[in-house]
Amino acid sequence: MNRARTVLASLRLSGHRTSTRLSTIRPVLTQVTQFSSSYYYNTHQKQYFSSKSSSLVELLSTNDWSPELETELENSNPSWTHETVIYVLKKLDNDPDKAYPFFNWVCNRNGFKPSSPLYSLMLRILVLENYMKPFWITLRKMKEEGFYIDEETYLTILGSFKKKFMDSDSVAFKHFFERMVKENAMDSVVRNVVHVVMKTEWSDEVEQQLGDMGIVLGDNFVIRVLKELRNYPLKALQFFRWVGKCEGYECNTITYNAMARVLGRDDSIGEFWSVVEEMKNAGHELDIDSYIKISRQFQKIKLMEEAVKLFEFMMDGPFKPSVQDCTILLRSISASDNPDLSLVFRVVKKYEAAGNSLSKAIYDGIHRSLTAAGKFDEAWELMKVMKNAGHKPDNITYSQFVFGLCKAKRLEEACKVLDEMEAHECVPDIKTWTILIQGHCAANELGQALMCFANMMEKNCDPDADLLAVLIDGFLSQNKIDGAYTMLLDMVNKARLRPWQATYKLLIEKLLEVRKLEEALNLLRLMKQHNHPPFPKPFVQYISKFGTVEDAVDFFKALSVKEYPSTPAYLHVFESFFKEGKHSEAKDLLFKCPHHIRKHPKISELFGSAEAGNVAS
């Protein structure tokens, strides 16, 4: 059964109760049925290539690497294009055991030319603790073959190392990259080309200068220049056009994809589509990795119409976006203040036209936009359709409903949704309760928010750090700092919660604003117990202006997990005292400090400078 048609029919036939609101959505449905893309491929060819790519992924996913698998891959796809390999690797990006042998096999085949983007993708897949040996082998092979790690890939990999606390590999990779930059002879040539392109408007003279440089053009070089010009997309396009006219060099799928990535922004959107169309006519494809990056960029800068158009373009091609890409796009559309429902139904229609059935995630994507747009009757009807399709509404579905009602300030109805959930044997979880309580706080209904919180506790749903942050924000928005402080202490002492570092920092700053140093120091001690980094800055500023020597001593005691804080901690307080002109307080504090601080060279130097300043003045 065509699920999209079922949804639309159900919405149309939902009865007199929703007839008024449905009249507002019918034009959207009409647009969906009439919509057609200017980028359609031949349908038979499209389905052939798409199924071929998917079958290759399935073949690799379901078999261990072996000579027999190599033979089957060779027979099933004798011509491996750059786009196909990128597509297969992206589909295998969570399975390095499958991706790595495939990558090595395809790169060693006669007739296949690896690329810098291909190596970069493989490296990103291998950034895992148990795969460091193949990671370093791939990295060294990449360098030996003359390929270059761009800054974006470098930062992504470095971030992965740091996130996974792989410190030694992080340091080694950083040194490798720095050495690669120094040893790369191409680097200076790239800088010279960029300088020529940037210094004046494009002209015959610029082309003459570039021609006189004797540049040896190759894909790697062109990609490097385009990346350096990424903040000047029209300049990059002019360079790309010049390269395409150079004798002995022809732009290919690798350089077209690099050019498309550079142009995928709001100030060059017309040029982007022109290059994509040109690329298609030349027999090249936008690869799936480029699509994901460009689509995320469109979504980030709120070019939702372009993001949907790009999704439609890719769904009509051989390398189709995944269901995850589809749901991310639907989520982005729903995130606007007033979601464009026509875009939602265009995405769903195109996804389904490719032969996909609507999953729970896709239904939730539609439902999220309906509730965000205030189409609550239609959203209820969609939930019925979901259920009939075998997708039982759960906490995610109901939470979206609660969020939409809270956004529309229909708080009483939002509360009743939780009763509806329980009636359908769906127990509200902490996220649903948090959305409801946050909705009340945003409407300055702190009392009702606390009643919801009490109701939640009665139903044995334990709070978490996210909910505590919401409640603290609710108290502070009404300038109820004492209430926020008491709430945090209760949650720590009674519910054994570990508040977020950001929650601690916010409340400390607010307490110090109203001269509640003792309470702020108590929170600093709790931060220490919860293994959060120290937060000295607001205390140093406060004590130097309003505090006493004893306050500074108490601060030092609260600051460190050791017997004494570090020397810089003392130094900052002394410097702040001197800055405020409190020289006598600084001296009194010094006498209360441990011996190693009083005799520390930097401390002695600071007090010597201060004394000299006093004498001079």
Secondary structure as GFF3:
##gff-version 3
##sequence-region A 1 617
A	DSSP	alpha_helix	3	12	.	.	.	ID=ss1
A	DSSP	three_ten_helix	16	18	.	.	.	ID=ss2
A	DSSP	alpha_helix	19	34	.	.	.	ID=ss3
A	DSSP	alpha_helix	43	61	.	.	.	ID=ss4
A	DSSP	alpha_helix	67	76	.	.	.	ID=ss5
A	DSSP	alpha_helix	82	91	.	.	.	ID=ss6
A	DSSP	alpha_helix	96	107	.	.	.	ID=ss7
A	DSSP	alpha_helix	116	125	.	.	.	ID=ss8
A	DSSP	three_ten_helix	129	131	.	.	.	ID=ss9
A	DSSP	alpha_helix	132	144	.	.	.	ID=ss10
A	DSSP	alpha_helix	151	163	.	.	.	ID=ss11
A	DSSP	alpha_helix	167	183	.	.	.	ID=ss12
A	DSSP	alpha_helix	186	199	.	.	.	ID=ss13
A	DSSP	alpha_helix	204	212	.	.	.	ID=ss14
A	DSSP	alpha_helix	219	228	.	.	.	ID=ss15
A	DSSP	alpha_helix	233	245	.	.	.	ID=ss16
A	DSSP	alpha_helix	253	263	.	.	.	ID=ss17
A	DSSP	three_ten_helix	266	268	.	.	.	ID=ss18
A	DSSP	alpha_helix	269	281	.	.	.	ID=ss19
A	DSSP	alpha_helix	288	300	.	.	.	ID=ss20
A	DSSP	alpha_helix	304	315	.	.	.	ID=ss21
A	DSSP	alpha_helix	323	334	.	.	.	ID=ss22
A	DSSP	alpha_helix	341	353	.	.	.	ID=ss23
A	DSSP	alpha_helix	360	372	.	.	.	ID=ss24
A	DSSP	alpha_helix	376	388	.	.	.	ID=ss25
A	DSSP	alpha_helix	395	407	.	.	.	ID=ss26
A	DSSP	alpha_helix	411	423	.	.	.	ID=ss27
A	DSSP	alpha_helix	430	442	.	.	.	ID=ss28
A	DSSP	alpha_helix	446	458	.	.	.	ID=ss29
A	DSSP	alpha_helix	465	477	.	.	.	ID=ss30
A	DSSP	alpha_helix	481	493	.	.	.	ID=ss31
A	DSSP	alpha_helix	501	513	.	.	.	ID=ss32
A	DSSP	alpha_helix	517	529	.	.	.	ID=ss33
A	DSSP	alpha_helix	537	546	.	.	.	ID=ss34
A	DSSP	alpha_helix	549	559	.	.	.	ID=ss35
A	DSSP	alpha_helix	567	579	.	.	.	ID=ss36
A	DSSP	alpha_helix	583	592	.	.	.	ID=ss37
A	DSSP	alpha_helix	595	598	.	.	.	ID=ss38
A	DSSP	alpha_helix	601	616	.	.	.	ID=ss39
###
